[in-house]
Structures are given as C-alpha cells and as structure tokens.
Amino acid sequence: MRLPSVHVRSLPLSDPGTPDVTSPTRFLLRTAAQQWRPMVAGALVGTVWLLSQAVLPAAIGEAVDLGVVDGDARALTRWSLIVLGLAVVTAWAAIVRHRFGVTNWLTACFRTLQQVGRHTSRAGTALTAKLPQGEVLASIASDGPRLADAFDVTQRAVASVAAVVVVAVLVLRTSVPIGLVILIGVPVVMAMLLLVLRPLQERQRLHRKLSGELTSIGTDTVRGLRILRGIGGEEVFLGRYRAKSQQVRAAGVRVAVWESALEALQILVPGLLVAALVWAGARATARGDITPGDLVALYGYAAFLTSPLRMLVEAADKYVRALVAARRLITLLEVPPAVTDDGTATTPGGALADPDSGVVADAGDLTAIVCDPPEDAAVLARRLARFDDDTRATFGGVRLRDLPVHEVRTRVLLAEDDAQLFSGTVREQVDPEHRHTDDEVLAAMEVADALDILDLVDGGLAGTVTERGRSLSGGQRQRLALARVLTRGPEALVLVEPTSAVDAHTEARITGRLRAQRAGRTTVVATASPLVLPQVDQVCWVRDGHVVARGRHADLLAHDAGYRRFVTRDAAAELPAPRAELSKGAAQ
C-alpha cells in the first residue's frame, strides 16, 4: 500500500512571519495560524487513527455475540474482516499522523528560531544590553524546541477528545449507568491530573530561569578565562559556577519529583477508572443486562481509554511547558531594536562623516581616527556605521538614519576588533556565503597576510578551523577575520584596530596592502599604531569625543604635542607646538 506524500515546507522558511508578543497564549495561537493547514490535516488523520481504535472493541463484541455465542460463521467472518480493516486503517493513519507531527514540530521550531534570529540581528547590542548573553543562548537552545512540542501533541489532543466522546456514546448505547461512569469519571481523572500541573509549571519556570543564569555565568567565565587565570580569579568564578549549578540541580530534582508524580498518576488514576468499568460491566453481565460480547467491548473500551487520557495529560503538560517557553521568548522579542528600519532615502555615496565629533573621511581616502581615550574609537566607529538610532553620521551628505538599514549594511561595513570565527573550513571563514572564487579568497587572504594559515591546517582552503578559531593564535584569527571583511568589498569600510594582535612587520605589510587593495574606496581605520598612521591619507585626532586636529600623520606628530605624546606614549613629548598649516577642528 502506497502512503500519501505529506507536504513538508522547505526549511528554513523564506518568511517566518511576525510573531504576536502580546501574551504567551497569543504567541502560540499566532504560530498555529501560520501553519494551520498541516495542523488541521494532522488533527484529521490523528482522529482517524484513534477512532479506528475506539470502535474496534465494538466490532470484536459483535463478532463474539453473533459469531461465537449465536454460532453464525458468516457473521464471524464478516466481523473478523471488519476488525482486520480497522487494524489496517489504524496502521496507515499512525504512520501519516506521525509524519504530520514531525512536520508541525519542525515547522514551528524553525519558524520560532528564525524569528528569534531575525530579531537578534535587528536588535543588535540592544539585546545583550537588556538580557544576559546566556539567556539569549538558552532561549535559542531550549525554548524553541519546547514550544514546538505543543504543535506535535495538538493533533493527538484533538483526536483524544474525539475518541473519548465516541467511546462514551458507544457505552451509553450499551448501558446508561456504565456510560455515566465514563462521562463522570473522565473529567474527574483529568481534574486530578491537572492539579499536579500547576506546581510543576512553577518549578519548571524556576528551573528555566536558573538554567539561563547558569549559562550566562558559564559564557562569561569561558570568555574571560585567560584573563582570570592571569589575575588568579579562575577559582572564584569556578566557585560561582559550581554554586549556581547546584541550585540548578536542586531545581531540576524538584521538577523531576513532580514529573514522576504526574507519570505515576497517569497510570494509577486511569487504571482505577478501567477497574471501575470492568467491575460494573461484569456485574451487569451477571444480571443479564448486557451480553458477553458487550462485556468484551466494555473491557476493550476501558483498556483503550488509558491511551487518550494519557495523551490529554501529556498535551496539558506540553502546553504548560510551551507557555513557559513562549513567555521567555516574548521577553527576548520585546527588546526594541537598536536601529529602526524606516529610512527611504538614497545616496550616491561619498564622504563618511560624523557631525557630533567632527570626523570626516573623504571619499576614496584612507583615513585614520586616533581617539583619546582609546575606548571612544569603538563608539565613534559604530556611529559611522549606524549601529544605533542616535547617530547623525552621513554618507555622501545623506544621514545614515534616513537610509534603509539593508542599504547601509551593504555599502558601509563595520569590522570591530572582536570578530568571531566559527567551526568550518578556512574558505568558509573568509567567504561564508560562497560568493567568491578561490582566487578571490586567496587574494583577500594575501592582503590580510593570512596565507600562512593554509600551512597550519590540512587541506588548504578546505582545512578545518575549530570552533571560535581555538586552533589559531589571536593574530591569525584577526587576520582571517580581516580577509573575510575584504572579500565583501564595501564602498565604505570602517575598521577598529584591525592589526592590534599582530607583530610590527606584519602590521606594516597589511597596512600597505590594504591601502593598495582599497584604493579609490573610502576606508576608516580606528587605530593609534605608529606603523599604520604614516601610510594613511589623513588622520583625525579626537580628544574627549571631538576632533581637535586633522592632517597628515607627520605634520601632527611634528606640531601637536598632545598627539605626539599619545601616539608615541612619550610623557616628555609635551612641548610647545610651533605654527603650522594644520586644519584645526576647533577653527572649523
């Protein structure tokens, strides 16, 4: 028998849609509405699956009464074939129902993760400023799959309700008193089981919160492990992690206690209902109120009811978990993006400027920004690339705030000094989207002086780089990240300390090659390196957030004592500056 194909939408989805973050319930309903077709199809097939089992005892009872008790061989054959047909339908529906269940789970999970991923990329630093990084990681790792569980179990929940109703009707037709046992007993069983879910939900919520905090501590500790070892603080942070992990363990044990109680009650309470039905059926048969076939059917109904009752309790449990997960996801999705994407303007490109500081990077030039204090450089660079809505920076005379975010990200690229590497091949580190040829990748690596990395891994460009580039040194990671930036070839490139982790000779080579490779395109380098500054077209000397001087490095070095002292780290360089043809930011 050929099974019908189940339509599975290609994953990831081309458009995951917009989530409803007004409440956890509305979040789940919105997700269900976005995939209602497979949800409805799964519920229908699931109903066929359970109903074919629900009516099976009735068919067996008729075979007993007509074929065995009455001795009708033809009736026995007919009802035996009906039983066989119901078994075949059950087997077919079980397979198709499972396929729909997996489809619904995967679609809901991927949809949620895509929505979180898109929002994370839009929110940027606003997300990590409001939520711990570990909380974001925990939401992606656990909340998406837990939420998706509700979409797998829904079709079984719908089918279980339909099966219980059908069984109740069949039993009422056989015996009203015994039918009332089902009509009254099923709600009582469900109420007893649901009473356990509320304290379980509270303990699950606490366990989820503590797990997120533990992930945050672990992430921070691993990130700063080298520094912690240097200052002898490793044991302090490991002690914090150990103490928090014990809290998570204790919370997990409390969750397990209630989960085990729920599992036990799912067997005990429906079992008591089955015993009551069998007892009542046996007494009715002894009195002659029902036939032996009816007794067999009643026992079959009672045994069958344990399955839909367990499924209903499982559904309630997974809905509770899904609501907890949805609440955590909403907390993440409610964080407003750092950048609002409502710009509609266009620009032919040109100079990149920041009116707040007075920095101007002329079109086609290699411009260096030297900041005192140095940490201002990263802030200024983020303004030049529009990584927040407060910037008044312009590109070709047009405010970046007035341009669509996609256009800004395509034409103005920011490369900070903490670029990340991921597990994969060397080629994937430089060209993750596979848009360039091997020659173009090698050319970018040559500019970044990163070709030596090919000798350290087996396979050249196909060689494997471990997670976060742990198999490479800090300088190698930095050069590989720079090569990745250069393959993009943006109109305007903003680099923050791109050579801070390499030696002097390598730094000089990279700067010379970078100047040649970026000729004719706007490039900004935030650095105070005396090996980089002589090779740039212009230096913007920024103190306390404002340009105080602008000119060639040699001129600033000769005539601005503050600049000379900062760049050379020479405290004795504070000498009177003679008159010179320098473009002073204050004079402008």
C-alpha positions as CSV (number, residue, x, y, z in Angstrom):
1,M,0.0,0.0,0.0
2,R,1.5,3.3,-1.0
3,L,1.3,6.0,1.6
4,P,0.3,9.5,0.5
5,S,3.1,12.1,0.5
6,V,3.0,14.7,3.2
7,H,3.8,18.2,2.0
8,V,6.7,19.5,4.1
9,R,7.6,23.1,3.5
10,S,11.3,23.8,2.8
11,L,13.2,24.7,5.9
12,P,14.3,27.2,6.8
13,L,11.2,29.2,5.8
14,S,11.6,32.0,3.3
15,D,9.4,34.2,5.6
16,P,8.8,33.1,9.2
17,G,6.2,35.8,9.7
18,T,5.7,38.2,12.5
19,P,5.1,36.8,16.0
20,D,2.4,38.1,18.3
21,V,4.2,39.1,21.5
22,T,1.2,40.5,23.4
23,S,0.9,37.3,25.5
24,P,2.3,33.7,25.5
25,T,-1.1,32.3,24.5
26,R,-1.4,34.7,21.6
27,F,2.1,33.9,20.6
28,L,1.2,30.2,20.3
29,L,-2.0,30.8,18.5
30,R,-0.3,33.1,16.0
31,T,2.3,30.4,15.3
32,A,-0.5,27.8,14.9
33,A,-2.4,30.1,12.5
34,Q,0.7,30.5,10.3
35,Q,0.8,26.7,9.7
36,W,-2.9,25.9,10.0
37,R,-3.0,23.6,7.0
38,P,-0.6,20.9,8.3
39,M,-2.1,21.3,11.8
40,V,-5.6,20.6,10.6
41,A,-4.5,17.7,8.3
42,G,-2.6,16.2,11.2
43,A,-5.6,16.5,13.5
44,L,-7.9,14.9,11.0
45,V,-5.5,12.0,10.4
46,G,-4.9,11.7,14.1
47,T,-8.7,11.5,14.7
48,V,-9.0,8.7,12.1
49,W,-6.1,6.9,13.9
50,L,-7.8,7.0,17.3
51,L,-11.4,6.5,16.2
52,S,-10.4,3.3,14.3
53,Q,-9.1,2.0,17.6
54,A,-12.1,3.3,19.6
55,V,-14.6,1.4,17.5
56,L,-12.5,-1.8,17.4
57,P,-13.9,-3.2,20.7
58,A,-17.5,-2.8,19.3
59,A,-16.5,-4.8,16.3
60,I,-14.9,-7.5,18.5
61,G,-18.1,-7.6,20.7
62,E,-20.3,-8.1,17.7
63,A,-18.0,-11.0,16.5
64,V,-18.3,-12.6,19.9
65,D,-22.1,-12.3,20.2
66,L,-23.0,-13.2,16.6
67,G,-20.2,-15.4,15.6
68,V,-19.4,-17.3,18.8
69,V,-22.5,-17.1,21.1
70,D,-25.0,-17.4,18.2
71,G,-22.8,-19.7,16.1
72,D,-23.1,-17.7,12.9
73,A,-19.9,-18.5,10.9
74,R,-20.8,-16.0,8.2
75,A,-21.2,-13.2,10.7
76,L,-18.0,-14.2,12.4
77,T,-16.1,-14.0,9.1
78,R,-17.7,-10.6,8.3
79,W,-16.8,-9.0,11.6
80,S,-13.4,-10.5,11.6
81,L,-12.7,-8.8,8.3
82,I,-14.0,-5.6,9.7
83,V,-11.6,-5.9,12.6
84,L,-8.8,-6.6,10.2
85,G,-9.8,-3.5,8.1
86,L,-9.8,-1.3,11.2
87,A,-6.3,-2.6,12.1
88,V,-5.0,-1.7,8.6
89,V,-6.6,1.8,8.9
90,T,-5.0,2.2,12.3
91,A,-1.6,1.3,11.0
92,W,-1.9,3.6,8.0
93,A,-3.1,6.5,10.0
94,A,-0.4,6.1,12.6
95,I,2.3,6.5,10.0
96,V,0.8,9.5,8.3
97,R,-0.1,11.1,11.7
98,H,3.5,10.8,12.8
99,R,4.7,12.4,9.6
100,F,2.4,15.4,10.2
101,G,3.5,15.5,13.8
102,V,7.2,15.8,12.8
103,T,6.3,18.3,10.1
104,N,4.4,20.5,12.6
105,W,7.2,20.2,15.2
106,L,9.9,21.1,12.7
107,T,8.0,24.0,11.1
108,A,7.1,25.6,14.5
109,C,10.6,25.1,15.8
110,F,12.3,26.6,12.8
111,R,9.8,29.4,12.5
112,T,10.4,30.4,16.1
113,L,14.2,30.1,15.8
114,Q,14.1,32.2,12.6
115,Q,12.0,34.8,14.2
116,V,14.4,34.9,17.2
117,G,17.4,35.0,14.8
118,R,16.0,37.9,12.7
119,H,15.1,39.9,15.8
120,T,18.5,39.3,17.3
121,S,20.2,40.6,14.2
122,R,17.9,43.6,14.2
123,A,18.2,44.3,17.9
124,G,21.9,44.1,17.9
125,T,23.6,45.4,21.1
126,A,20.3,46.5,22.5
127,L,19.5,42.8,23.2
128,T,22.7,42.0,25.1
129,A,22.4,45.3,26.9
130,K,19.0,44.2,28.3
131,L,19.4,40.5,28.6
132,P,22.4,38.3,29.6
133,Q,24.0,36.5,26.7
134,G,23.4,33.2,28.4
135,E,19.7,33.9,28.4
136,V,19.7,34.5,24.7
137,L,21.6,31.3,24.1
138,A,19.2,29.4,26.4
139,S,16.2,30.7,24.5
140,I,17.6,29.5,21.2
141,A,18.7,26.2,22.5
142,S,15.7,25.1,24.6
143,D,12.7,27.4,24.3
144,G,12.2,26.9,20.6
145,P,12.0,23.1,20.8
146,R,9.9,23.2,23.9
147,L,7.4,25.5,22.2
148,A,7.3,23.2,19.2
149,D,6.3,20.3,21.3
150,A,2.9,21.8,21.7
151,F,2.4,21.6,17.9
152,D,3.3,18.0,17.8
153,V,0.9,17.0,20.6
154,T,-2.0,19.1,19.4
155,Q,-3.2,16.6,16.8
156,R,-3.2,13.8,19.4
157,A,-5.0,16.0,21.9
158,V,-7.8,16.7,19.3
159,A,-8.0,13.1,18.4
160,S,-8.2,12.0,22.1
161,V,-11.1,14.3,22.8
162,A,-13.0,12.9,19.7
163,A,-12.2,9.3,20.8
164,V,-13.4,9.8,24.4
165,V,-16.7,11.3,23.1
166,V,-17.2,8.4,20.7
167,V,-16.4,5.8,23.4
168,A,-18.9,7.5,25.8
169,V,-21.6,7.4,23.1
170,L,-20.9,3.7,22.4
171,V,-21.0,2.8,26.1
172,L,-24.2,4.7,26.7
173,R,-25.9,2.8,23.9
174,T,-24.8,-0.4,25.7
175,S,-25.6,0.7,29.3
176,V,-26.6,4.1,30.5
177,P,-25.2,3.5,34.1
178,I,-21.8,2.4,32.8
179,G,-21.8,5.2,30.2
180,L,-22.3,7.7,33.1
181,V,-19.2,6.2,34.8
182,I,-17.2,7.3,31.7
183,L,-18.9,10.7,31.4
184,I,-18.3,11.4,35.1
185,G,-15.0,9.5,35.5
186,V,-13.0,11.1,32.6
187,P,-13.4,14.7,33.8
188,V,-12.6,13.6,37.4
189,V,-9.4,11.8,36.1
190,M,-8.4,14.9,34.1
191,A,-9.0,17.2,37.0
192,M,-6.9,15.1,39.4
193,L,-4.0,15.0,36.9
194,L,-4.2,18.7,36.0
195,L,-3.9,19.6,39.7
196,V,-0.3,18.4,39.5
197,L,0.5,20.6,36.6
198,R,0.3,24.0,38.4
199,P,3.1,23.3,40.9
200,L,5.0,21.5,38.1
201,Q,4.7,24.7,36.0
202,E,6.1,26.9,38.8
203,R,9.1,24.6,39.3
204,Q,9.7,24.4,35.6
205,R,9.7,28.2,35.4
206,L,12.2,28.5,38.2
207,H,14.4,25.7,36.7
208,R,14.4,27.5,33.3
209,K,15.4,30.9,35.0
210,L,18.2,29.3,36.9
211,S,19.5,27.5,33.8
212,G,19.6,30.8,31.9
213,E,21.6,32.4,34.7
214,L,24.0,29.4,34.8
215,T,24.6,29.6,31.1
216,S,25.4,33.3,31.5
217,I,27.9,32.6,34.2
218,G,29.5,29.9,32.1
219,T,29.7,32.1,29.0
220,D,31.3,34.9,30.9
221,T,33.8,32.6,32.6
222,V,34.9,30.9,29.4
223,R,35.2,34.2,27.6
224,G,37.4,35.7,30.2
225,L,39.2,32.5,31.2
226,R,42.6,33.7,30.0
227,I,42.3,37.0,31.9
228,L,41.0,35.2,35.0
229,R,44.0,32.9,35.0
230,G,46.3,35.8,34.7
231,I,44.9,37.6,37.8
232,G,44.3,34.4,39.8
233,G,40.5,34.8,39.7
234,E,39.7,31.5,38.0
235,E,38.8,29.7,41.2
236,V,36.5,32.5,42.3
237,F,34.4,32.3,39.1
238,L,34.5,28.5,39.1
239,G,33.2,28.6,42.6
240,R,30.3,30.8,41.5
241,Y,29.6,28.4,38.6
242,R,29.7,25.5,41.0
243,A,27.3,27.1,43.4
244,K,24.8,28.1,40.7
245,S,25.0,24.7,39.1
246,Q,24.0,23.2,42.5
247,Q,21.0,25.5,42.5
248,V,20.0,24.3,39.0
249,R,20.5,20.7,40.1
250,A,18.2,21.1,43.1
251,A,15.6,22.9,41.0
252,G,15.8,20.0,38.5
253,V,15.3,17.5,41.2
254,R,12.2,19.3,42.4
255,V,10.9,19.3,38.8
256,A,11.6,15.6,38.5
257,V,9.7,14.8,41.7
258,W,6.5,16.4,40.3
259,E,7.1,14.9,36.9
260,S,7.4,11.4,38.4
261,A,4.3,12.0,40.4
262,L,2.5,13.0,37.2
263,E,3.7,9.9,35.4
264,A,2.6,7.7,38.3
265,L,-0.9,9.3,38.4
266,Q,-1.2,8.9,34.6
267,I,-1.1,5.1,35.2
268,L,-2.9,4.9,38.6
269,V,-5.9,7.1,38.0
270,P,-6.9,5.9,34.6
271,G,-6.3,2.4,35.9
272,L,-8.8,2.9,38.6
273,L,-11.3,4.1,36.0
274,V,-10.7,0.9,33.9
275,A,-11.2,-1.2,37.0
276,A,-14.4,0.5,37.8
277,L,-15.7,-0.1,34.2
278,V,-14.8,-3.7,34.2
279,W,-16.4,-4.3,37.6
280,A,-19.6,-2.5,36.6
281,G,-19.6,-4.5,33.2
282,A,-19.1,-7.8,34.9
283,R,-22.0,-7.2,37.4
284,A,-24.2,-6.1,34.5
285,T,-23.4,-9.2,32.6
286,A,-24.1,-11.4,35.6
287,R,-27.5,-9.8,35.9
288,G,-28.2,-10.3,32.2
289,D,-28.4,-6.6,31.5
290,I,-25.7,-6.9,28.8
291,T,-24.4,-9.7,26.6
292,P,-21.0,-11.4,26.8
293,G,-20.0,-9.5,23.6
294,D,-21.0,-6.2,25.3
295,L,-18.7,-7.2,28.3
296,V,-15.8,-7.8,25.9
297,A,-16.4,-4.5,24.2
298,L,-16.6,-2.7,27.6
299,Y,-13.3,-4.1,28.6
300,G,-11.9,-3.0,25.3
301,Y,-13.2,0.5,25.7
302,A,-11.8,0.6,29.2
303,A,-8.4,-0.6,28.1
304,F,-8.4,1.8,25.1
305,L,-9.3,4.9,27.3
306,T,-6.0,4.8,29.1
307,S,-4.3,5.9,25.8
308,P,-6.3,9.1,25.0
309,L,-6.3,10.0,28.7
310,R,-2.5,9.8,28.8
311,M,-2.3,11.8,25.6
312,L,-4.5,14.5,27.1
313,V,-2.4,14.8,30.2
314,E,0.7,14.8,28.0
315,A,-0.8,17.6,25.9
316,A,-1.6,19.6,29.1
317,D,2.0,19.1,30.3
318,K,3.5,20.2,27.0
319,Y,1.2,23.2,26.7
320,V,2.4,24.3,30.1
321,R,6.0,23.9,29.0
322,A,5.2,25.7,25.8
323,L,3.7,28.7,27.6
324,V,6.7,28.9,29.8
325,A,9.0,28.9,26.7
326,A,6.8,31.4,24.9
327,R,6.9,33.8,27.9
328,R,10.8,33.6,27.8
329,L,10.8,34.1,24.0
330,I,8.5,37.1,24.3
331,T,10.9,38.7,26.8
332,L,13.6,38.4,24.1
333,L,11.4,39.5,21.2
334,E,10.1,42.5,23.1
335,V,13.5,44.1,23.2
336,P,13.3,47.1,20.8
337,P,16.0,47.1,18.0
338,A,18.9,49.5,18.4
339,V,18.3,50.6,14.8
340,T,14.8,51.5,13.4
341,D,14.5,50.4,9.8
342,D,12.2,53.2,8.4
343,G,14.6,55.0,6.0
344,T,13.7,55.5,2.4
345,A,16.4,57.9,1.1
346,T,19.2,57.1,-1.3
347,T,22.7,58.4,-1.7
348,P,25.3,58.2,-4.5
349,G,27.9,57.7,-1.8
350,G,30.9,59.8,-1.0
351,A,32.4,61.1,2.2
352,L,31.6,59.4,5.5
353,A,31.2,62.0,8.3
354,D,30.1,62.2,12.0
355,P,28.9,65.8,12.8
356,D,28.9,65.0,16.6
357,S,32.7,64.5,16.6
358,G,33.7,66.4,13.5
359,V,35.3,63.3,11.9
360,V,35.2,63.4,8.1
361,A,36.6,60.6,5.9
362,D,36.8,61.9,2.4
363,A,35.6,59.7,-0.4
364,G,38.3,57.3,-1.7
365,D,40.8,58.2,1.1
366,L,42.3,56.0,3.8
367,T,41.5,57.9,7.0
368,A,42.7,57.1,10.5
369,I,40.9,58.1,13.7
370,V,43.1,58.4,16.8
371,C,41.0,58.7,19.9
372,D,41.9,59.8,23.4
373,P,40.5,58.0,25.4
374,P,41.0,54.9,23.1
375,E,37.6,53.4,24.0
376,D,35.9,56.3,22.2
377,A,37.1,54.8,18.9
378,A,34.7,51.9,19.1
379,V,31.8,54.2,19.9
380,L,32.7,56.5,17.0
381,A,33.0,53.6,14.6
382,R,29.6,52.3,15.5
383,R,28.1,55.7,14.8
384,L,29.8,55.9,11.4
385,A,28.2,52.5,10.5
386,R,24.8,53.4,12.1
387,F,24.6,50.8,14.8
388,D,22.2,52.9,16.8
389,D,19.5,55.4,16.1
390,D,21.2,58.3,17.9
391,T,23.8,58.8,15.2
392,R,23.8,61.8,13.0
393,A,26.5,60.4,10.7
394,T,26.2,61.0,7.0
395,F,27.3,59.1,3.8
396,G,27.6,61.3,0.8
397,G,25.8,64.1,2.6
398,V,22.8,61.9,3.4
399,R,22.1,60.9,7.0
400,L,22.6,57.2,7.6
401,R,19.4,57.4,9.7
402,D,17.4,58.2,6.5
403,L,18.8,55.2,4.6
404,P,17.3,51.7,4.7
405,V,19.3,49.5,7.1
406,H,19.9,46.9,4.4
407,E,21.5,49.6,2.2
408,V,23.7,50.8,5.0
409,R,24.8,47.3,5.8
410,T,25.6,46.6,2.2
411,R,27.5,49.8,1.5
412,V,29.1,50.7,4.9
413,L,30.7,47.8,6.7
414,L,32.0,47.9,10.2
415,A,34.6,45.4,11.4
416,E,35.2,45.6,15.1
417,D,38.2,44.1,16.9
418,D,36.3,41.1,18.3
419,A,35.3,39.5,15.1
420,Q,34.2,35.9,15.6
421,L,35.2,32.7,13.8
422,F,33.1,29.6,13.6
423,S,33.8,25.9,13.1
424,G,34.3,25.1,9.4
425,T,36.8,25.3,6.7
426,V,39.3,28.1,6.1
427,R,37.3,29.0,3.0
428,E,34.1,29.3,4.9
429,Q,35.7,31.7,7.4
430,V,36.7,34.1,4.6
431,D,33.7,33.5,2.3
432,P,30.8,32.1,4.4
433,E,28.3,32.7,1.6
434,H,30.4,31.1,-1.1
435,R,30.1,34.1,-3.4
436,H,33.7,34.3,-4.5
437,T,36.2,32.1,-6.3
438,D,39.2,30.5,-4.7
439,D,41.5,33.1,-6.4
440,E,39.5,35.9,-4.9
441,V,39.6,34.3,-1.4
442,L,43.3,33.8,-1.7
443,A,43.8,37.4,-2.8
444,A,41.9,38.7,0.3
445,M,44.0,36.4,2.5
446,E,47.2,37.8,0.9
447,V,46.1,41.4,1.7
448,A,45.5,40.3,5.3
449,D,48.8,38.4,5.3
450,A,46.9,35.3,6.3
451,L,48.2,32.8,3.7
452,D,50.5,31.2,6.3
453,I,47.3,29.8,7.9
454,L,46.9,27.5,5.0
455,D,50.2,25.8,6.0
456,L,48.8,25.1,9.5
457,V,45.7,23.1,8.5
458,D,45.5,20.0,6.4
459,G,43.7,20.6,3.1
460,G,44.5,24.3,2.4
461,L,41.3,26.2,1.9
462,A,39.3,23.0,2.7
463,G,41.2,22.7,6.0
464,T,39.1,22.7,9.2
465,V,39.1,25.6,11.7
466,T,37.8,24.6,15.1
467,E,35.0,26.4,17.0
468,R,35.8,30.1,17.6
469,G,39.2,29.5,15.9
470,R,40.7,28.0,19.0
471,S,43.3,26.2,16.9
472,L,44.7,29.5,15.8
473,S,46.5,32.3,17.6
474,G,44.9,35.6,18.3
475,G,46.8,37.3,15.4
476,Q,45.8,34.5,13.0
477,R,42.2,34.8,14.0
478,Q,42.4,38.6,13.5
479,R,44.0,38.3,10.0
480,L,41.4,35.7,8.9
481,A,38.6,37.9,10.0
482,L,40.1,40.9,8.1
483,A,40.3,38.7,5.0
484,R,36.6,38.0,5.4
485,V,35.8,41.7,5.6
486,L,37.9,42.4,2.5
487,T,36.0,39.9,0.3
488,R,32.9,41.9,0.8
489,G,34.4,45.0,-0.9
490,P,32.0,47.6,0.6
491,E,32.0,51.2,-0.6
492,A,32.9,52.4,2.8
493,L,34.9,50.2,5.3
494,V,35.3,51.1,9.0
495,L,38.0,49.1,10.8
496,V,38.6,49.1,14.6
497,E,42.2,48.1,15.5
498,P,42.5,45.6,12.6
499,T,46.1,44.8,13.4
500,S,46.3,45.0,17.2
501,A,47.2,41.3,17.6
502,V,50.0,41.1,15.0
503,D,53.7,41.9,15.1
504,A,55.2,45.1,13.7
505,H,56.4,43.7,10.4
506,T,53.1,42.0,9.7
507,E,51.2,45.2,10.6
508,A,53.3,47.2,8.2
509,R,52.7,44.7,5.4
510,I,49.0,44.6,6.0
511,T,48.6,48.3,6.0
512,G,50.5,48.7,2.7
513,R,48.5,46.0,1.0
514,L,45.2,47.4,2.5
515,R,45.9,50.8,1.1
516,A,46.5,49.3,-2.4
517,Q,43.5,47.0,-2.3
518,R,41.1,49.7,-1.1
519,A,42.4,52.4,-3.5
520,G,39.6,54.6,-4.6
521,R,37.2,53.5,-1.9
522,T,36.5,55.1,1.5
523,T,38.3,53.4,4.3
524,V,38.4,54.4,8.0
525,V,40.8,52.8,10.4
526,A,40.5,53.5,14.2
527,T,44.0,53.0,15.5
528,A,46.9,54.7,17.2
529,S,49.6,52.4,15.8
530,P,52.7,54.4,14.7
531,L,53.2,51.8,11.9
532,V,49.7,52.3,10.4
533,L,49.4,56.1,10.7
534,P,52.2,57.1,8.3
535,Q,50.5,55.2,5.5
536,V,47.1,56.9,5.7
537,D,45.9,59.9,3.7
538,Q,44.6,61.8,6.7
539,V,44.4,61.5,10.5
540,C,41.6,62.8,12.6
541,W,42.9,63.5,16.1
542,V,39.9,63.1,18.5
543,R,40.1,64.1,22.2
544,D,37.1,63.7,24.5
545,G,34.8,62.9,21.6
546,H,35.7,65.9,19.3
547,V,38.2,66.4,16.5
548,V,40.9,68.8,17.7
549,A,43.2,68.5,14.7
550,R,43.2,67.0,11.3
551,G,46.1,66.4,8.9
552,R,48.9,64.1,7.8
553,H,50.5,62.0,10.5
554,A,53.9,63.6,10.0
555,D,52.5,67.1,10.4
556,L,50.5,66.2,13.5
557,L,53.5,64.4,15.0
558,A,55.7,67.4,14.5
559,H,53.4,70.2,15.6
560,D,50.8,68.7,18.0
561,A,52.4,67.8,21.3
562,G,49.3,66.1,22.6
563,Y,49.0,63.9,19.5
564,R,52.8,63.2,19.7
565,R,52.6,62.2,23.3
566,F,49.6,59.9,22.8
567,V,50.9,58.1,19.7
568,T,54.4,57.7,20.9
569,R,53.4,57.1,24.5
570,D,56.1,59.6,25.5
571,A,55.2,61.7,28.5
572,A,58.1,64.1,27.8
573,A,56.7,65.0,24.4
574,E,54.5,67.8,25.8
575,L,56.3,70.6,24.0
576,P,55.0,73.9,22.7
577,A,53.7,73.4,19.2
578,P,55.0,75.9,16.5
579,R,52.7,77.4,14.0
580,A,51.8,75.0,11.2
581,E,49.4,74.6,8.4
582,L,47.1,72.2,10.3
583,S,43.4,72.1,9.8
584,K,42.1,72.6,13.4
585,G,38.8,71.1,14.2
586,A,38.0,74.0,16.6
587,A,38.7,76.5,13.8
588,Q,36.3,74.8,11.6
